[in-house]
Amino acid sequence: MKTSEELVSQSNSAKRPLTTLQKSTKKKVTVRLKNEVEYKGKMDNVDSYMNLIMTDAEELHDGKTIANYGRVIVRGNNVLFIKLENEL
């Protein structure tokens, strides 16, 4: 059995998704929405609701770029997943 000290240490070292996202600002990400639209660009900011502000974003449908935007604001409620490009 693990001691309480070991459990606290383990929980502190575990990655939390929101913390990981907040540390990954200014990096390239791919965001897929629930309606299957994807955006690729640089994540400038993220809040506790996972609302995102992206710059130099491009909108993709079926892997093909259909539009380029200077800035995109994505409501966190619509996000299916966020992939950090440099993490893979």
C-alpha positions in Angstrom: 0.0 0.0 0.0 1.2 3.5 -0.8 1.7 6.1 2.0 -0.3 9.3 1.9 3.0 11.1 1.1 3.4 9.0 -2.0 -0.2 9.6 -3.1 0.2 13.3 -2.8 3.5 13.2 -4.7 1.9 11.1 -7.5 -1.2 13.4 -7.8 1.1 16.5 -8.0 3.1 15.0 -10.8 0.0 13.9 -12.8 -0.7 16.1 -15.8 -3.9 18.0 -15.8 -5.3 18.8 -19.3 -6.1 22.4 -18.6 -2.6 23.0 -17.1 -1.0 21.4 -20.1 -3.0 23.6 -22.4 -2.2 26.8 -20.5 1.6 25.9 -20.6 1.2 25.3 -24.4 0.1 28.8 -25.4 2.0 30.3 -28.3 2.4 26.8 -29.8 0.7 25.2 -32.8 -2.5 23.2 -32.2 -5.2 21.4 -34.1 -8.7 21.9 -32.7 -11.6 19.7 -33.9 -15.1 20.9 -33.2 -18.1 18.7 -32.5 -19.4 19.6 -36.0 -16.2 18.0 -37.5 -14.7 21.3 -38.6 -11.0 21.6 -37.7 -8.8 24.6 -37.1 -5.0 24.7 -37.2 -3.1 27.6 -35.9 -1.2 29.1 -33.0 -3.0 29.0 -29.7 -2.6 32.5 -28.1 -4.8 32.0 -25.0 -7.0 29.5 -23.3 -9.2 29.9 -20.2 -10.7 27.6 -17.6 -13.7 26.9 -20.0 -11.3 25.9 -22.7 -12.3 28.8 -24.8 -9.4 29.4 -27.3 -8.0 32.4 -29.1 -6.0 31.3 -32.1 -4.0 33.3 -34.6 -2.8 32.4 -38.2 -5.6 29.9 -38.2 -6.8 27.9 -41.1 -10.2 26.1 -41.3 -10.1 22.6 -42.7 -12.9 20.2 -44.0 -11.8 16.7 -44.7 -8.2 17.7 -44.3 -8.4 20.4 -47.0 -7.9 24.1 -46.2 -11.0 26.1 -47.1 -10.2 29.4 -45.4 -7.5 31.3 -43.7 -8.1 33.6 -40.7 -5.9 36.1 -38.9 -7.7 35.4 -35.5 -10.2 32.8 -34.5 -12.1 32.6 -31.1 -13.5 29.1 -30.4 -16.0 28.5 -27.6 -14.8 25.7 -25.4 -18.3 24.1 -25.4 -17.9 23.2 -29.1 -14.4 21.6 -28.8 -14.2 17.8 -29.3 -10.4 17.7 -28.9 -7.2 19.8 -29.0 -4.0 18.2 -30.4 -0.7 19.9 -29.5 1.4 19.6 -32.7 4.8 19.6 -31.0 3.8 16.9 -28.4 3.4 14.1 -31.0 
